[in-house]
């Protein structure tokens, strides 16, 4: 357990978040599905990779800036969409989009974020990305796409690995998905009440607490379990590639398909006109025993070539993880839990500091590996 006086790594921010958040919310953020095998593999398989150290190379000038989907990024890392991130800190997605702009990388707003797309747009100075779930009500999907257009979103992320909700047993045990008896509800209330900092900042000072962008579709929900029940009932298991074609007809901007783990699906995404894919298993929150994202990355990169830009998601906790993913062919990485841990711990300032640490880790690793530009990073960098 970290007790750092000055938080540096994601472990430090995770520990601060654990002590500050109600148990129910921390478990929702940290947890995966079933036995959490895939969640652990995402991290462990990255950890097993080794970087080749090179010496006496001219690394006096290191450049980690890049360009993705025609947008300049200050570093090859962006904010992954995380549902309900805004309940971890007051108006959390608003704080996060401001941090992303200061850092110079994209922020991705989840369909089920606490803050609505309009609220985030009002706080943003630059375009951000909007992540979309296809619900049973296609009229509502059309409305979401139109709202993303009006907000000036520069890319649409379509998450495709949620035909069914994974068996997230931490959320069942914590009462996040409902089912708690009287004693369980009292325990949840007591736990929230003793988290004084969170209580004052979010529960009392951060209203409205939930539903954000999807509020018009959830008029009767009054609690987190009711909201989770709405999500589980409205994600559509009948969605196919035909629906992606239909969505492509509604959205003329860059389309990113998130949740790809197989080369055949990556090829389909390229065929259908997506500009980018995200190699992702939903952070280990969906199909437990699915392969880790880093193990799937090389064959997907080989399968699509330069037809689409390949982004990477899952287990990224440090700049070293970013280097490893880039070496196996990713254009850039999306970071999820790490930025929300930092948000929960110290708000916008924590997020900015966490990304600053990640930047230094990337630069240091590149220098010690003997490369000075992202273009020089390839599979030969790994042992």
ZINORDA-V54441 format. One record per helix or strand. SS is the DSSP state (H for helix, E for strand). FROM is the first residue (numbers start at 1). LEN is the number of residues. If there is no record, write none. Layout:
SS|FROM|LEN / SS|FROM|LEN
This chain:
H|10|11 / H|23|8 / H|37|12 / E|51|1 / E|63|1 / E|66|3 / E|71|3 / E|77|3 / H|85|3 / H|92|12 / E|108|2 / H|117|7 / E|129|4 / E|135|1 / H|138|13 / E|155|5 / H|169|6 / H|182|13 / H|196|9 / H|212|6 / H|224|11 / E|235|1 / H|241|10 / E|254|7 / H|263|9 / E|276|4 / H|282|3 / H|293|12 / E|309|5 / H|319|9 / E|332|4 / H|337|33 / E|373|1 / H|374|3 / H|379|3 / E|382|1
